[in-house]
Amino acid sequence: MQVPRLYVQWPTIGEKNDDEYALDVLAGILSGPRTARLTKALVYDQQAAASVSASQSSNEDVGEFLVVVTPRPGHSLTDLEAKVDEVMQKFLAEGPTAEEMQKATSGSELSFLRGLESNLGKAEQLLEGAVFHNDPAYFKTDYQRRLTVTAADVKRVANQYFSRGRVVLSVVPQGKKNDAAKPGESQTVTQDTRTGAKGGKS
């Protein structure tokens, strides 16, 4: 059974930009534990979504912040997009609370340390430091900068990157364009399952 899914993506920054740390903390504030903003609002309070995730992904020079929402039966992707926007706009105005900062920064620190538990994780950190920063030991700086993110940093990056253009992708069963978020404004893109090639039409 194919389940519709909503992807909302904002262009952000690459590995060499220190805003990456505040964006990582922001992702922890928006999704994950039951009290995270989007999770609490959409999954528990409104029971409109089955799951929500938020993440910052950085490449060398560019990156993206992605929110993914899977709806519960009876809730449209159009409705979910509006609910995501409502939560995000409130956050842009208010910024994070002290409790949200404590939980999210602790989560970011724990995730970083767990990534160093395996030999593969250690190798990847050394490689990223060498390739992106010309310093295999950059993981030490990386760790310390995660600990210095402030509420003002998080509010600033949220307003800086989320107040501009974004891409909204609806994944729906083939032939059911009306299930997409704002179907009248959507462009249809299909994928040939035999070749993996994609094609689109207005």
N, C-alpha and C positions, 0 to 999 in steps of 0.2 A: 504494500500500500504506500503510495507516495504522499508525503506530508508537506504542505506548503511551509515555506520558511522565508523570513525577511532578513536581508543584510543591509545595514546602513554603514557607509564607509566614508571617512574624512581623510584627505591627504594631510600628512604630518611631516615628520623629519627623519633623518637618517641616524646612524650609529654615532656620528661625531658631534651631534647636537645635545647639549645637556638637558634640553626639554624632555628628552626621552624618559628621564627618571620621574618627573612629575606626571607624565602621561601614564607611566606604569602604575603609579599610585592611584591615579584617577580611575584606571580600569578596575582596580581592587575596590574602589568606593562604589562603583556602579554595578558590579556583578560579583557573584561568588557566594558569600554567606547569606543567610536568610535576611539579614538587616541591610544588605547592600541596596542602593537606591532603586535600580531597575528591577532587581530580583524581588525585592519587597513589594514594590508597586504592582508589577505585572504578574508575577507568579503567585504571590500570597494574598495581597490586599484585594486586587481586582480579579484574580484568577483568570486572566485573559491569556496567559502564556504558559506553556508547559516547561519551557526553559529559556534562559537568557544568558548570554555571555558577552563580555567586553574585553578587548585586548588591544595593546599597542604592538605593532610589528615594525621593526626598523631594519632596513637594508643599509648599504654603505652610505648613500646620499639622500635617500628618500624613504618614506615610511607611510603607514596608514593606521588609523584607529578604526576598529571594526566592532560593531554591535550586531549580534545575531539573535534573532527571536523566533522560537517555534510556537505557533499558536495552539491554544486549546480548541476543541470543536466548538463551532458557533461564533468564533471571533475571527474577523477578517484581518488581512494584512494591512488594509487601509486604516482600520481602527488601531492596530498595533503601532503603526508608524506615528499616528497622532499621539498615542500614549507615550511612546519613546520621546517624542518632541516635547511633550508636556513636562516630563521628568527632567529632561536636559535643560529646558529653559529655566526651570526653577533652580536647578543647580548653578547655572550660569549667574543667576542673580544673587544667590545666597553664598555659594562656595561651600566647602566642606566643614563639618563640625570637628571639634577636637577629638571626639570619640572615633569618628570616621577616619581621621588622619592616623590615629594610633593603631587601629586595626589594619588599615591598608598598608602602612609602612612596615608593620610587623610581618604582614603577609608577603610583602615584596622582599624583605630581608630573608625570611624563611625559604622562599622560592629560590633565591640566589644561592643560599648555602646548600640546599638540597641538590642544586645543579652541580655542585662540586663534589658530591659524594662518590660518584662513579669515575672511573678512569676516563671514560668518554667525555663526561661533563668537564673534567679538568682540562682535557686536551682541547675541547671546543673553546673554553675560556682563554687558554693560552694562544690559540690560533686567532681568535677574534682580536685580542690585544695586539698581536704582532701585525696582522693585516690592516686593521682600521686605525691603530694608534701608534704603530711602530714600537710597541712595548709589550712583550709577552706577559709582563707582570702588571698590566693595566687593571687586572681584576681587583687589585687592592684599592685603586682609585675608584673603580666602578662601585665597589662595596660601600666605601665611605660616602660617596655622593648619594647613594640611595637613602642613607640615614639623615641627610641634611635637607631633604625636601620639606617645604613648609606649606601651610594651608594657602598662603598667598601665591606660591608657585603654582599650585594645582588650579586655583581659580583663574590665574592669568592664562595658563595654557589652554584651559577649557574655553575661555572666551576668545583666545587668539585663533584656535584651530577649528572650533565648532561653529563660529559665526560666519564662516565662508562656505564655498561650494562643497557639495558632497555627492556621493553616488548611492542610489537606493536600488537594490536588486531584489526582485521577488522570484523565488523558485516555486513553481506551481506545476501540477500535472499538465502534460502537453495537451493543448487544445482548450485549456481553461484560463484564458487570459483574464477573464473577469474576476478571477480569484486573486490577481495581483494587487499590490498597493496602488491606489489611484490608477486603475486600468486605462482610463481615458488619456492619461499622460504618459503611458508606458510604451516602450518599444519592445517588440517580441524578438527574442533570441532563442534559437533552437540549436541542439547539438545532435549530430549524426552519431548514433551509438556504435556504428560500424567503423567509422574512421576517426571519431573524436573531433572532427571539424565542426566549427560553429558558424551559424549564419543568422543574420538578423533582418528584420523588416519593420517598417513603421506601422 
